[in-house]
Amino acid sequence: MITTKERAKLRGLAQKLEPCVQIGKGGITKTVIDGVNLVLEKRELIKIRLLQNSGLETDEVMTALCDALNCDPVQQIGSVVVIYKKSKRKDVKHIL
């Protein structure tokens, strides 16, 4: 679990990021969860964009991904979700 100060720092870092995952009409599938997990291991902090045809709400997506991947929610604005998970890899420069 991250603290309020850590979340604020992550929000600042997330402003510069471009969404690297898009969720469309297929919704949240096992393939999407596996893909998000791989990206999280490499980057630790990612932005996810929900397309209009997904039919999902941002809070649904954030909750589902955080539960499935054991990661921390950082922010949700409009159709964008930001999540964080500390990487277990040693070659990754850790954000926090």
Long-range contacts (C-beta under 8 A, 24 or more apart in sequence): 1-72, 2-72, 2-74, 2-84, 2-96, 6-96, 7-72, 7-74, 7-75, 9-95, 9-96, 10-45, 10-74, 10-75, 10-82, 10-84, 10-95, 10-96, 11-74, 11-75, 11-82, 13-45, 13-95, 14-45, 14-47, 14-74, 14-75, 14-82, 17-45, 17-46, 17-47, 17-82, 18-47, 19-47, 19-48, 19-49, 19-80, 20-46, 20-47, 20-48, 21-46, 21-47, 21-48, 21-49, 22-48, 22-49, 22-50, 22-51, 23-48, 23-49, 23-50, 23-51, 23-54, 23-56, 23-61, 24-51, 24-53, 24-54, 25-51, 25-53, 25-54, 25-55, 27-54, 27-55, 27-56, 28-56, 28-61, 28-64, 28-65, 28-68, 33-65, 33-68, 33-69, 36-65, 36-69, 36-83, 37-69, 40-69, 40-71, 40-83, 40-84, 40-85, 40-87, 41-85, 41-87, 41-88, 41-89, 41-92, 42-87, 42-89, 42-92, 43-87, 43-92, 44-84, 44-85, 44-86, 44-87, 44-92, 44-94, 44-95, 45-74, 45-82, 45-83, 45-84, 45-95, 46-82, 46-83, 47-80, 47-81, 47-82, 48-80, 48-81, 48-82, 48-83, 49-79, 49-80, 49-81, 50-79, 50-80, 50-81, 51-79, 52-79
